[in-house]
Amino acid sequence: MPGLRIEGYVIVSADGMLADASHIMPDQLKFEGDKQFFTAALDRADLIVHGRRSFEDQPNSPRRTRLILTRTIDAVAPDPANPNATLWNPSGASFEAACERAGVRAGTVAIIGGPGVFGMFMDRYDTFWLSQAAGVRLPGGEPCFPGVPERSPQDILAAHGLKAGDALILDAAEGVSVTPWRRAA
Ligand SMILES: NC(=O)c1ccc[n+]([C@@H]2O[C@H](COP(=O)([O-])OP(=O)(O)OC[C@H]3O[C@@H](n4cnc5c(N)ncnc54)[C@H](OP(=O)(O)O)[C@@H]3O)[C@@H](O)[C@H]2O)c1
């Protein structure tokens, strides 16, 4: 769909983890500056895409149009629990078909995880916003992308044709920044 702009968002530890060893995003990875950045991005997005366990759970969440990946359905179906959500199983329907069913044909799509979902879109991101907390390590945690920790998240984004822009500081005291990784034109 040429009218869709695909953007990814994640915050990771210094060792590239998006959650701890019990698959939970720990408080150590939660920072007010990053939350504000992420919230503003989701409020601007036309569609949010995530796996069943990566719901962002914010005050504006019920108003946001979203696709939720799940294998509990065959292809695409309305979410009985949320009128603004469409359930999507990629093995039974294309991303384009799922967007159609969600009523989104143009605009910005925010991909917000988890790792397998990030991996599916690696060759499609226009920009991936990689937030990192330099002072946090989560040994044995859940890697943010397939291929981490053997390779760094940055190496993986670069291998998929994305180039780092200037980092924005989100929390100077805690060493948290976000770097836009953009596809070369
Ligand atoms: N730090 C961050 O920025 C960040 C970002 C995202 C997530 N997280 C954290 O990471 C953890 C979630 O990790 P997770 O790996 O469990 O993530 P997840 O992708 O949100 O959830 C996995 C579930 O999504 C569905 N799913 C995923 N890929 C699918 C596919 N290709 N086809 C069909 N269904 C698919 C399946 O649902 P069914 O079981 O219904 O089939 C699967 O069980 C949470 O703790 C979350 O808070 C952190």
The ligand as an SDF file (V2000), in Angstrom:
LIG
                    3D

 48 52  0  0  0  0  0  0  0  0999 V2000
   10.1310   -2.3980   25.6530 N   0  0  0  0  0  0  0  0  0  0  0  0
    9.2340   -2.2100   24.7060 C   0  0  0  0  0  0  0  0  0  0  0  0
    9.2040   -1.1500   24.0500 O   0  0  0  0  0  0  0  0  0  0  0  0
    8.2550   -3.2950   24.3970 C   0  0  0  0  0  0  0  0  0  0  0  0
    7.5850   -3.3050   23.1770 C   0  0  0  0  0  0  0  0  0  0  0  0
    6.7160   -4.3560   22.9160 C   0  0  0  0  0  0  0  0  0  0  0  0
    6.5230   -5.3570   23.8480 C   0  0  0  0  0  0  0  0  0  0  0  0
    7.1960   -5.2840   25.0220 N   0  0  0  0  0  0  0  0  0  0  0  0
    7.0330   -6.3320   26.0290 C   0  0  0  0  0  0  0  0  0  0  0  0
    7.3540   -7.5890   25.4490 O   0  0  0  0  0  0  0  0  0  0  0  0
    6.5040   -8.5690   26.0120 C   0  0  0  0  0  0  0  0  0  0  0  0
    5.6360   -9.2280   24.9440 C   0  0  0  0  0  0  0  0  0  0  0  0
    6.3750  -10.0970   24.2290 O   0  0  0  0  0  0  0  0  0  0  0  0
    5.7180  -11.2380   23.3050 P   0  0  0  0  0  0  0  0  0  0  0  0
    6.8180  -11.8480   22.5600 O   0  0  0  0  0  0  0  0  0  0  0  0
    4.8390  -12.1180   24.1210 O   0  0  0  0  0  0  0  0  0  0  0  0
    4.8720  -10.3680   22.3350 O   0  0  0  0  0  0  0  0  0  0  0  0
    3.5990  -10.2250   21.4690 P   0  0  0  0  0  0  0  0  0  0  0  0
    4.0710  -10.3410   20.0620 O   0  0  0  0  0  0  0  0  0  0  0  0
    2.9060   -8.9990   21.8630 O   0  0  0  0  0  0  0  0  0  0  0  0
    2.5960  -11.3950   21.8100 O   0  0  0  0  0  0  0  0  0  0  0  0
    2.7530  -12.6670   21.3470 C   0  0  0  0  0  0  0  0  0  0  0  0
    1.3920  -13.1170   20.8830 C   0  0  0  0  0  0  0  0  0  0  0  0
    1.0100  -12.3320   19.7430 O   0  0  0  0  0  0  0  0  0  0  0  0
    0.4570  -13.1750   18.7510 C   0  0  0  0  0  0  0  0  0  0  0  0
    1.3780  -13.2220   17.6240 N   0  0  0  0  0  0  0  0  0  0  0  0
    2.6770  -12.7860   17.5820 C   0  0  0  0  0  0  0  0  0  0  0  0
    3.2040  -13.0050   16.3620 N   0  0  0  0  0  0  0  0  0  0  0  0
    2.2310  -13.5840   15.6260 C   0  0  0  0  0  0  0  0  0  0  0  0
    2.1710  -14.0490   14.2910 C   0  0  0  0  0  0  0  0  0  0  0  0
    3.2200  -13.9740   13.4450 N   0  0  0  0  0  0  0  0  0  0  0  0
    1.0200  -14.5840   13.8540 N   0  0  0  0  0  0  0  0  0  0  0  0
   -0.0690  -14.6610   14.6560 C   0  0  0  0  0  0  0  0  0  0  0  0
   -0.0580  -14.2390   15.9370 N   0  0  0  0  0  0  0  0  0  0  0  0
    1.0690  -13.7250   16.4130 C   0  0  0  0  0  0  0  0  0  0  0  0
    0.2650  -14.5330   19.4080 C   0  0  0  0  0  0  0  0  0  0  0  0
   -0.9890  -14.4460   20.0670 O   0  0  0  0  0  0  0  0  0  0  0  0
   -1.9300  -15.7080   20.4030 P   0  0  0  0  0  0  0  0  0  0  0  0
   -1.2790  -16.3850   21.5650 O   0  0  0  0  0  0  0  0  0  0  0  0
   -3.2560  -15.0770   20.6950 O   0  0  0  0  0  0  0  0  0  0  0  0
   -1.9690  -16.5620   19.1630 O   0  0  0  0  0  0  0  0  0  0  0  0
    1.3950  -14.5660   20.4250 C   0  0  0  0  0  0  0  0  0  0  0  0
    1.1640  -15.4320   21.5100 O   0  0  0  0  0  0  0  0  0  0  0  0
    5.5690   -7.8710   26.9580 C   0  0  0  0  0  0  0  0  0  0  0  0
    6.1030   -7.9020   28.2460 O   0  0  0  0  0  0  0  0  0  0  0  0
    5.5950   -6.4530   26.4660 C   0  0  0  0  0  0  0  0  0  0  0  0
    5.2880   -5.5290   27.4930 O   0  0  0  0  0  0  0  0  0  0  0  0
    8.0650   -4.2960   25.3210 C   0  0  0  0  0  0  0  0  0  0  0  0
  1  2  1  0
  2  3  2  0
  2  4  1  0
  4  5  1  0
  4 48  2  0
  5  6  2  0
  6  7  1  0
  7  8  2  0
  8  9  1  0
  8 48  1  0
  9 10  1  0
  9 46  1  0
 10 11  1  0
 11 12  1  0
 11 44  1  0
 12 13  1  0
 13 14  1  0
 14 15  2  0
 14 16  1  0
 14 17  1  0
 17 18  1  0
 18 19  2  0
 18 20  1  0
 18 21  1  0
 21 22  1  0
 22 23  1  0
 23 24  1  0
 23 42  1  0
 24 25  1  0
 25 26  1  0
 25 36  1  0
 26 27  1  0
 26 35  1  0
 27 28  2  0
 28 29  1  0
 29 30  1  0
 29 35  2  0
 30 31  1  0
 30 32  2  0
 32 33  1  0
 33 34  2  0
 34 35  1  0
 36 37  1  0
 36 42  1  0
 37 38  1  0
 38 39  2  0
 38 40  1  0
 38 41  1  0
 42 43  1  0
 44 45  1  0
 44 46  1  0
 46 47  1  0
M  CHG  2   8   1  16  -1
M  END
$$$$
